[in-house]
Amino acid sequence: MNSLWSKIRSAFNTIIHGGKTASTNALKNRLAKMVMGDHGTVERLIEHERKIKPDAPESELISAAIDRLRRDRG
């Protein structure tokens, strides 16, 4: 039953959030906070990661952008 509920929730998130899961949105919000809410910078950082890993899911790209930003800031 849990598996069915999981699939239903995933389908709901896809419909409501355009394929973005709640965790993807949370990661994007965290990245936005790190760059003082500059959404242009958020998109540029994600696109940079996409050039490195073109087939990676968006959540992985956002996580990589967060990690890279943390490393760069020391």
N, CA, C and O atoms as a DFTB+ gen file, in Angstrom:
296 C
 N C O
     1  1       0.814      -1.184       0.000
     2  2       0.000       0.000       0.000
     3  2       0.868       1.263       0.000
     4  3       0.543       2.234      -0.682
     5  1       1.976       1.254       0.766
     6  2       2.870       2.411       0.785
     7  2       3.441       2.703      -0.590
     8  3       3.597       3.865      -0.966
     9  1       3.752       1.666      -1.335
    10  2       4.303       1.845      -2.674
    11  2       3.291       2.553      -3.586
    12  3       3.659       3.438      -4.357
    13  1       2.041       2.165      -3.494
    14  2       0.994       2.795      -4.290
    15  2       0.848       4.263      -3.896
    16  3       0.746       5.134      -4.759
    17  1       0.840       4.532      -2.593
    18  2       0.722       5.913      -2.118
    19  2       1.912       6.744      -2.608
    20  3       1.749       7.905      -2.983
    21  1       3.084       6.158      -2.604
    22  2       4.288       6.835      -3.077
    23  2       4.151       7.225      -4.554
    24  3       4.515       8.332      -4.950
    25  1       3.632       6.315      -5.347
    26  2       3.441       6.593      -6.772
    27  2       2.401       7.683      -6.995
    28  3       2.562       8.534      -7.870
    29  1       1.343       7.654      -6.207
    30  2       0.294       8.674      -6.322
    31  2       0.860      10.042      -5.943
    32  3       0.619      11.029      -6.638
    33  1       1.609      10.100      -4.847
    34  2       2.208      11.360      -4.411
    35  2       3.175      11.897      -5.459
    36  3       3.199      13.098      -5.727
    37  1       3.971      11.014      -6.049
    38  2       4.917      11.419      -7.084
    39  2       4.186      11.981      -8.307
    40  3       4.595      12.998      -8.867
    41  1       3.120      11.324      -8.712
    42  2       2.333      11.802      -9.852
    43  2       1.702      13.152      -9.534
    44  3       1.671      14.041     -10.385
    45  1       1.207      13.304      -8.326
    46  2       0.614      14.571      -7.902
    47  2       1.647      15.695      -7.955
    48  3       1.360      16.778      -8.465
    49  1       2.850      15.443      -7.429
    50  2       3.917      16.443      -7.456
    51  2       4.294      16.807      -8.883
    52  3       4.568      17.969      -9.181
    53  1       4.307      15.824      -9.755
    54  2       4.636      16.087     -11.153
    55  2       3.601      17.003     -11.787
    56  3       3.947      17.925     -12.526
    57  1       2.352      16.751     -11.500
    58  2       1.277      17.567     -12.067
    59  2       1.296      18.972     -11.468
    60  3       1.249      19.961     -12.200
    61  1       1.363      19.060     -10.161
    62  2       1.280      20.353      -9.469
    63  2       2.541      21.188      -9.662
    64  3       2.454      22.391      -9.910
    65  1       3.698      20.572      -9.551
    66  2       4.953      21.316      -9.569
    67  2       5.692      21.202     -10.897
    68  3       6.863      21.573     -10.980
    69  1       5.042      20.706     -11.916
    70  2       5.683      20.612     -13.220
    71  2       6.881      19.687     -13.239
    72  3       7.878      19.975     -13.901
    73  1       6.798      18.583     -12.525
    74  2       7.878      17.610     -12.522
    75  2       8.898      17.840     -11.422
    76  3       9.796      17.020     -11.232
    77  1       8.775      18.932     -10.700
    78  2       9.709      19.212      -9.621
    79  2       9.147      18.656      -8.323
    80  3       7.980      18.866      -7.994
    81  1       9.984      17.953      -7.600
    82  2       9.548      17.412      -6.319
    83  2       9.725      18.461      -5.236
    84  3      10.379      19.485      -5.439
    85  1       9.145      18.195      -4.108
    86  2       9.274      19.121      -2.978
    87  2      10.742      19.285      -2.601
    88  3      11.170      20.378      -2.230
    89  1      11.517      18.204      -2.696
    90  2      12.931      18.300      -2.336
    91  2      13.690      19.168      -3.332
    92  3      14.608      19.889      -2.941
    93  1      13.328      19.112      -4.602
    94  2      13.963      19.968      -5.599
    95  2      13.677      21.428      -5.296
    96  3      14.573      22.268      -5.378
    97  1      12.443      21.734      -4.950
    98  2      12.084      23.106      -4.601
    99  2      12.822      23.564      -3.343
   100  3      13.270      24.709      -3.272
   101  1      12.950      22.689      -2.362
   102  2      13.662      23.036      -1.131
   103  2      15.132      23.311      -1.423
   104  3      15.708      24.254      -0.882
   105  1      15.739      22.495      -2.273
   106  2      17.141      22.706      -2.638
   107  2      17.314      24.036      -3.374
   108  3      18.262      24.780      -3.121
   109  1      16.395      24.318      -4.278
   110  2      16.475      25.569      -5.033
   111  2      16.310      26.766      -4.095
   112  3      16.982      27.783      -4.267
   113  1      15.431      26.653      -3.114
   114  2      15.261      27.722      -2.127
   115  2      16.527      27.913      -1.299
   116  3      16.911      29.042      -0.995
   117  1      17.175      26.801      -0.933
   118  2      18.423      26.884      -0.165
   119  2      19.502      27.583      -0.989
   120  3      20.226      28.436      -0.474
   121  1      19.610      27.224      -2.266
   122  2      20.587      27.857      -3.144
   123  2      20.281      29.347      -3.291
   124  3      21.196      30.170      -3.284
   125  1      19.019      29.692      -3.420
   126  2      18.627      31.098      -3.545
   127  2      19.028      31.883      -2.294
   128  3      19.492      33.019      -2.400
   129  1      18.856      31.296      -1.130
   130  2      19.260      31.969       0.103
   131  2      20.767      32.202       0.126
   132  3      21.242      33.223       0.625
   133  1      21.512      31.243      -0.422
   134  2      22.967      31.364      -0.425
   135  2      23.449      32.507      -1.320
   136  3      24.541      33.038      -1.117
   137  1      22.636      32.884      -2.307
   138  2      23.022      33.963      -3.229
   139  2      22.129      35.187      -3.040
   140  3      21.906      35.964      -3.969
   141  1      21.627      35.339      -1.817
   142  2      20.835      36.513      -1.446
   143  2      19.600      36.712      -2.313
   144  3      19.208      37.845      -2.592
   145  1      18.989      35.616      -2.738
   146  2      17.739      35.688      -3.491
   147  2      17.886      36.064      -4.954
   148  3      16.890      36.358      -5.615
   149  1      19.104      36.061      -5.473
   150  2      19.339      36.417      -6.876
   151  2      19.016      35.210      -7.764
   152  3      19.849      34.322      -7.949
   153  1      17.798      35.193      -8.308
   154  2      17.343      34.026      -9.072
   155  2      18.080      33.868     -10.396
   156  3      18.182      32.759     -10.919
   157  1      18.587      34.954     -10.935
   158  2      19.419      34.859     -12.135
   159  2      20.686      34.066     -11.856
   160  3      21.106      33.238     -12.664
   161  1      21.286      34.328     -10.705
   162  2      22.488      33.596     -10.299
   163  2      22.156      32.133     -10.047
   164  3      22.931      31.249     -10.412
   165  1      21.011      31.870      -9.426
   166  2      20.590      30.486      -9.187
   167  2      20.535      29.728     -10.512
   168  3      21.074      28.627     -10.627
   169  1      19.888      30.315     -11.499
   170  2      19.755      29.646     -12.800
   171  2      21.108      29.469     -13.480
   172  3      21.354      28.431     -14.096
   173  1      21.991      30.466     -13.379
   174  2      23.322      30.343     -13.980
   175  2      24.130      29.235     -13.322
   176  3      24.818      28.477     -14.005
   177  1      24.049      29.137     -11.991
   178  2      24.777      28.080     -11.288
   179  2      24.268      26.696     -11.685
   180  3      25.055      25.770     -11.876
   181  1      22.958      26.565     -11.806
   182  2      22.379      25.277     -12.210
   183  2      22.778      24.950     -13.642
   184  3      23.118      23.805     -13.943
   185  1      22.742      25.938     -14.525
   186  2      23.125      25.704     -15.924
   187  2      24.592      25.321     -16.040
   188  3      24.954      24.508     -16.892
   189  1      25.440      25.894     -15.196
   190  2      26.851      25.504     -15.195
   191  2      26.993      24.013     -14.875
   192  3      27.740      23.291     -15.535
   193  1      26.266      23.574     -13.857
   194  2      26.306      22.148     -13.499
   195  2      25.715      21.284     -14.603
   196  3      26.173      20.162     -14.823
   197  1      24.697      21.796     -15.302
   198  2      24.075      21.038     -16.392
   199  2      25.065      20.805     -17.536
   200  3      25.020      19.764     -18.191
   201  1      25.960      21.772     -17.779
   202  2      26.987      21.606     -18.815
   203  2      27.948      20.482     -18.455
   204  3      28.455      19.781     -19.330
   205  1      28.192      20.319     -17.165
   206  2      29.098      19.265     -16.694
   207  2      28.408      17.903     -16.707
   208  3      29.014      16.900     -17.083
   209  1      27.144      17.871     -16.296
   210  2      26.369      16.618     -16.209
   211  2      25.035      16.802     -16.924
   212  3      24.013      16.984     -16.262
   213  1      25.015      16.759     -18.253
   214  2      23.780      17.065     -18.989
   215  2      22.608      16.125     -18.726
   216  3      21.456      16.515     -18.920
   217  1      22.873      14.914     -18.296
   218  2      21.787      13.955     -18.098
   219  2      21.344      13.830     -16.642
   220  3      20.469      13.022     -16.331
   221  1      21.929      14.611     -15.760
   222  2      21.602      14.509     -14.332
   223  2      20.235      15.128     -14.052
   224  3      19.839      16.093     -14.705
   225  1      19.517      14.569     -13.079
   226  2      18.234      15.177     -12.680
   227  2      18.481      16.542     -12.038
   228  3      19.566      16.804     -11.517
   229  1      17.475      17.400     -12.079
   230  2      17.630      18.764     -11.585
   231  2      18.043      18.813     -10.118
   232  3      18.843      19.665      -9.730
   233  1      17.512      17.916      -9.306
   234  2      17.880      17.929      -7.880
   235  2      19.373      17.682      -7.699
   236  3      19.996      18.278      -6.821
   237  1      19.947      16.817      -8.515
   238  2      21.383      16.549      -8.445
   239  2      22.185      17.776      -8.889
   240  3      23.226      18.087      -8.310
   241  1      21.695      18.463      -9.910
   242  2      22.371      19.670     -10.392
   243  2      22.362      20.761      -9.329
   244  3      23.370      21.437      -9.118
   245  1      21.236      20.931      -8.668
   246  2      21.130      21.955      -7.630
   247  2      22.041      21.605      -6.458
   248  3      22.715      22.479      -5.913
   249  1      22.064      20.343      -6.071
   250  2      22.950      19.912      -4.980
   251  2      24.407      20.162      -5.332
   252  3      25.190      20.603      -4.491
   253  1      24.765      19.879      -6.576
   254  2      26.140      20.112      -7.032
   255  2      26.471      21.603      -7.009
   256  3      27.584      21.985      -6.649
   257  1      25.512      22.445      -7.389
   258  2      25.724      23.892      -7.364
   259  2      25.937      24.377      -5.929
   260  3      26.797      25.220      -5.674
   261  1      25.152      23.842      -5.000
   262  2      25.305      24.202      -3.583
   263  2      26.682      23.789      -3.088
   264  3      27.375      24.570      -2.437
   265  1      27.077      22.559      -3.398
   266  2      28.386      22.063      -2.960
   267  2      29.517      22.901      -3.551
   268  3      30.465      23.247      -2.846
   269  1      29.425      23.228      -4.834
   270  2      30.466      24.017      -5.493
   271  2      30.557      25.412      -4.864
   272  3      31.654      25.918      -4.626
   273  1      29.417      26.021      -4.600
   274  2      29.394      27.353      -4.003
   275  2      30.029      27.317      -2.608
   276  3      30.802      28.206      -2.250
   277  1      29.701      26.298      -1.835
   278  2      30.297      26.152      -0.493
   279  2      31.817      26.002      -0.584
   280  3      32.557      26.632       0.172
   281  1      32.278      25.152      -1.525
   282  2      33.726      24.961      -1.701
   283  2      34.404      26.260      -2.124
   284  3      35.464      26.614      -1.607
   285  1      33.790      26.963      -3.063
   286  2      34.386      28.193      -3.567
   287  2      34.464      29.274      -2.496
   288  3      35.394      30.081      -2.484
   289  1      33.496      29.286      -1.607
   290  2      33.478      30.297      -0.551
   291  2      34.413      29.952       0.608
   292  3      34.728      30.785       1.458
   293  1      34.843      28.687       0.606
   294  2      35.796      28.257       1.644
   295  2      35.142      27.925       2.876
   296  3      35.802      27.546       3.843
